[in-house]
Amino acid sequence: MFEKVEEYKKLLQDAKASTRDELEQFRMKFISKKSVVSELFNDFRNVPNEQKKAFGQALNELKNQAQEKFQTLVDALDSAGPDMSEVVDMTLPNIPGETGSIHPLTITRNKIIEIFERMGFNVASGPEIEEDFYNFTALNFPENHPAREMQDTFFIEKGPDKVLRTHTSNVQARLMEGNTPPFRSIMPGRVYRNEAISARAHCFFHQVEGLYVDKNVGFKDLKDTVYHFVRELFGADTKVRFRPSYFPFTEPSAEIDISCFICGGKGCNVCKGTTWVEIGGCGMVDPNVLKSCGIDPEEYTGFAFGMGIERITMLKYQINDLRLFSENDVRFLKQFEGTF
Ligand code: PHE
């Protein structure tokens, strides 16, 4: 026992610490709860009674010596300035971080907003988790419409129903309700449908809705607006075709097709040989919709349209798989910066 104390005293005398790591090793060995000094204190009860006094004294001396030495080492290190092993060399060249790029869907959305803003449209938005009323009822969907089935729509709550909006047309209803025309807005946003994911379908995608309600708005205004938009976005030679269709909230309704600018009218795999590609739906706002939003259809008329942002982006850049937009592969995503 006594030899050990002497041995440690000797070790303490010679101990050095030229770095913080070495100082920490010293602390562990001589000061901490698991130090050799603590171990000796634990052995105290095994010392024969007649030696206890002398051993206790020797132990306390060792303890004090360890603490003094520790303080000396700390002071020495502190006055020596920073430990060179921990200093950061500020003159080393930086490792450059990757700069991000704008997502292709955002590029398309911004371009669409820019074109419509020049025509006097402002931008409106609405919730993606939506009450049945705004997504369906206010838009003249009958009670038994197939879009209200679980296979087509994601229901969040039943009775009263809440859904993930299936289109951006909910914002039309929210915009009109409680306000008075004129309305001239576009409404870009994310929409959800309960579909199996493939190259051409996804459980979510983006649309941009347009709504124009005022006195004396006619189908001609709708056509002019769409013509102008398409030519601005796809080029002055692009032709537009309105193909009769049906939507519960517009009457009459049409699909908007544009001439295939990829093959220029020769027929290709994008237009599937038809020379036309569909970009969205449109129509004159159904008087029932105006009424359910508190607007007098005798006084006001309007048109609405909805287009797929993915669809437009895929056509513009000839992208053939919808899933690429949400896979977050930067090799795909960073190719679009500065285009359009
Ligand atoms: N909401 C329709 C859809 O999702 C598109 C549309 C919007 C059609 C506005 C007409 C008027 O398919």
Boltz pocket constraint, residues with backbone or C-beta under 6 A from the ligand:
constraints:
  - pocket:
      binder: B
      contacts: [[A, 166], [A, 167], [A, 168], [A, 169], [A, 209], [A, 210], [A, 247], [A, 250], [A, 254], [A, 280], [A, 281], [A, 282], [A, 283], [A, 304], [A, 305], [A, 306], [A, 307]]
      max_distance: 6.0
